[in-house]
Amino acid sequence: MSNLQEIALVAIGILLLIGIGVLIARDARRRAPVADPDHPDGLDHHRRSGVQRKKDRARAQAARRARRNNRH
């Protein structure tokens, strides 16, 4: 194999690796969490509203109180 063929083969290999890397990065970016709060999958999508948190706290407090009363 001539020197020119070896250089061409190495260049093709490097281009192939770069192409695979670009495809992986593009796919990862597409699947990454969205940082836009207005987007349905945005940052605040999984946060509960203030009213829901207040109800959750009251429910948890009542459950603790009930467990405490059941112990005695």
C-alpha positions in Angstrom: 0.0 0.0 0.0 1.4 3.4 -1.0 1.9 6.3 1.4 -0.9 8.2 -0.3 -3.4 5.3 0.2 -2.5 5.1 3.9 -3.1 8.8 4.3 -6.5 8.5 2.5 -7.5 5.5 4.7 -6.6 7.4 7.9 -8.5 10.5 6.7 -11.6 8.4 5.9 -11.4 6.8 9.3 -11.1 10.1 11.1 -14.1 11.5 9.1 -16.1 8.4 9.9 -15.4 8.8 13.7 -16.2 12.5 13.5 -19.5 11.7 11.7 -20.5 9.1 14.3 -19.6 11.6 17.1 -21.8 14.3 15.5 -24.7 11.8 15.2 -24.4 10.8 18.8 -24.2 14.4 20.0 -27.3 15.4 17.9 -29.3 12.4 19.3 -28.2 13.2 22.9 -29.2 16.9 22.4 -32.6 15.9 21.1 -33.2 13.6 24.0 -31.9 16.0 26.7 -34.3 17.7 29.1 -35.6 21.0 27.7 -34.6 24.1 29.7 -37.6 26.2 28.4 -40.2 26.8 31.2 -42.9 27.3 28.7 -42.3 24.0 27.1 -44.5 21.1 28.4 -41.4 19.2 29.3 -39.6 22.3 30.7 -38.0 22.9 34.1 -41.1 23.4 36.1 -43.1 20.5 34.5 -42.6 18.2 37.5 -43.0 20.8 40.2 -46.3 20.8 42.1 -48.2 24.0 42.6 -48.3 25.8 45.9 -51.8 24.6 46.7 -50.8 21.0 45.9 -47.7 21.3 48.1 -49.8 22.7 50.9 -52.3 19.8 50.6 -49.4 17.3 50.5 -47.8 18.8 53.7 -51.2 18.7 55.5 -51.7 15.1 54.4 -48.2 14.1 55.5 -48.7 15.8 58.9 -52.0 14.1 59.4 -50.4 10.7 58.6 -47.6 11.4 61.1 -50.2 12.4 63.7 -52.2 9.2 63.0 -49.0 7.0 63.3 -48.1 8.7 66.5 -51.6 8.1 67.9 -51.6 4.5 66.8 -48.4 3.8 68.6 -49.8 4.6 72.1 
